[in-house]
Amino acid sequence: MKLVKLLANLGYGSRKEVQRLIRSGAVTDADGNVLGENDVPPHDQIRFRGEELDPPAPLVIMLNKPDGYTCSSEDPGSTIYDLLPERFAHRNPGLNPIGRLDKDTTGFLLMTDDGKLLHKIIHPKSNCLKIYQATLDRPLEGHEGELFASGTLVLNSETRPLLPAALEVLGEKEARITLHEGRYHQVRRMFAAAGNHVLELKRISIGGLQMPDDLEEGDWRVLEPEELASVFA
């Protein structure tokens, strides 16, 4: 891929903007030699203002989403894209969340520019379980686990029953929920159907991959190939 198109696809600017940047000497190789528009060095040898380029597509990143951020770049207010380098919002193909988290839900979020991978992870047949930790308004009453696991629970305004979900009691008002699907506000609506209210909700794992303990809230990093493989383990 020619240098102008590569940098534009990575979000460093429009093609005209990238052309100006290249002509100004902002793009070099690893040895500091200025590159021209027609140069095609290996990706890992290109430097933009002295820094290595962002990884090419396909890219997968993990993000520890804080409270108050939405998962759409079109929503008003703070979005998850505010937590990433600004150019990430302009990558082509675009970088999208793999299963959105609500504005007031925190925790583990994967993002990718690989559409096939995105649909593979979110499709129920892939069996990529999603595990959430919930803090509740009122104590658990003991019937919730059986209700969630029944496969007969129908949420308000829906007609199709939920797939069976597992409930692990962590405390009087705390529980861990394992889902095989990801419907709109699902965990909150499940507890509402059980007569309770979720105060705090955090996703802690996707498939066989847990959010690392050292990934601080608001931080992100590129997913390693072996970590991506473990999602489907």
N, C-alpha and C positions, 0 to 999 in steps of 0.2 A: 504494500500500500504506500502511495506517495506520502511524503512528509506532511503536506498541507492537509490532506484528507484525514490522515491519522490523528493529528493534533486537534482538528475540528471535531472528529468523532469522539475524542476523549474529553471534549468540553472546554478546551483552552481558548476558544473563541470561534467566531464565524470564519469561513475560509478567507475572507478578505482581511480580517483581523490577524489570523494566523500568518498569512503572507507577509503582513507588515512586521510581525514579530520575528519571523525568520530573516527578513531583510535587515532588521536592526541588530542581528547577531545574538538574539536571545536563545537560539537553539544550537547546541553544540553536541559533539560526541563526548565519550567518557574522558578523552584526553584534552578536551577544551577547544578542539578545532571547530570553527563555525561551520554549520551545515547549510546547504542550499536547498531550494524547493524540490529539486529532482534527486536529491540523495535518498538512498533507501538503506540505512544501516539497520542492524538488528535492534529490536525494541529496547533491549536492556542496555544498549550502548548510547541511547539518546538521552540528552540532558536538557531540561527547560530551566533557564536561569540558574544553572548549576545543580538542579535537583533531578533525580530520576523521574521518569514519566510514570503516571498511574498505570496500573496493570491494564492490558487490553481486554476486550471482550473474548470469551465470557468471564464475567467477574461475579463473585459472590462475597458479600461482606456480612459480618454479624455486628449487631448494634444492641446496646443495652438502653432501651427506650425509657426516658424519664416521663413522669406524669405531666400532662398539659400539652403534649405534642401530638398532632394529628399525622396520619400516614399518607396524606395527599398533598401534592405541591399546589393544588388549586384551592385548598381550604384557607380561610382567613386565619390570622394568628400564627403561632409557632408551629412548624412542621418538622418532621424528622430530617428533611433536607437541610434545615438550618444547622444540624449537628455535623454535617459533612462538608468537605471543601465545596465552595460555591459551584465549581465547574462540574461536580458530579451530577447536578440537576440538569446539565446540558449534554450529557453523554448520548451518543447514538450508536447502538440502540439504548433506550432509556433504562435507568436503574429503578426497579420497582420492588415494593415489599412483597415477600412471599407470605401471604396471609396477614391482613392488617390487624393492628392492635387498636382498640378504642383510645380516644384522647386521654381518658383517665385510667387506662390500663398500662402497666409498666412491664419492663423485662425484655426477654429474648426475642429479637426480630432479625430475620434474614432478609437480605435484599440482593437482587440479581438483575442482570440485563439479558439473561438466557430464558426466553419464554417457555421453551420445552421443559426446562428444569423446574421453573416456577409451577407449571401445571402438574408436573409429576409429583412434586412434594405435597401440593394441596389436594390432590385427588384422593378420595377415600380408599381406592384400591391400592394405593401405595403403602397404606398402613403406617404412615408417619404420624405417630401419636403426638398430641400436644398436651403438655402438663402445665397446669396453672396452680398457683397457691392463692387462696382467698381468705381474707379476714372479713368476718360477718358481723352484722349488727346485733344479732341475738344468738343465744346458744343453740347448737345443733340439738335436734329432738330425737335423733336415732333412726328415723324412717327414711332419711334422705338417700342413704346408700342404696337401699332396695329400689327406691323410686328411680334413681338415675340409671341403675343397672338393668331396669326392666325392659327397655326397648319399646315401651308403650307410651312414654311421656311425650305429649304433644304441647308445644309451646303456644302461648296466646297468639292468635291471628295466623297460625299455621295449621296444616292438615296432615302433614307427614310426620310420623313419630321420629324422635331422635334415636340415633344409634345408641346402644348401651354405653354408658360411661362409668368409670370407676371412681369411687370416693374413698379417700384415706383421711381419717380424722387425725388432726395434729394437736388439737386442743379444744377447749369448750367452744370457741368461736373461730377456729382455724381449721382449714381443710385443704387437701390437695386433690385436684380433679384431673382425670385423664380422659381426653376426648379423642374420638376417631374422626371427627369432622369439625368444621369451623363456621357455624352459622352466626348471623348477626347478633352481637351481645349475648352469645349463647350461655356462658357460665352465669352471668347476672340473671338472665331470664330463667334458667334452671332453678336457681335458688329462690327467685321470686315465686315460681310455681310451687316450691316447697314451703312457702310462707316466711321467707327470710329476705334479707337485703345485703348485698355485697358492699362493704365499705372500701376495701382495697383489693386489687387483683393484679397478680404478676405472673407472666409466663416464664417458666424456668427451663423448659426443654422442648425440642422439636425432634421427633424420631428418636434416634439413639444418641443425640448430641445435646449435652447440657450446656447452659451458659457458663463460661469460665468464671471462677471466683474473682479473678484479677481484672475482669472487664468492668470498670467503674461505670456508674450510671452516666449516660450521655456520651460514653466512649464507643469506638468502633474499631474493627480491624478486618483485614482480608481473611477469608476462610481458607485454611490449608486443604489440599486435596484429600488427605486422610480424614479430616474433620467432615468434609462433605460426604465422603463414603459412609461415615458412621451415622449420618442422618437416616440412611436406609437400612442400617444394621438391625 
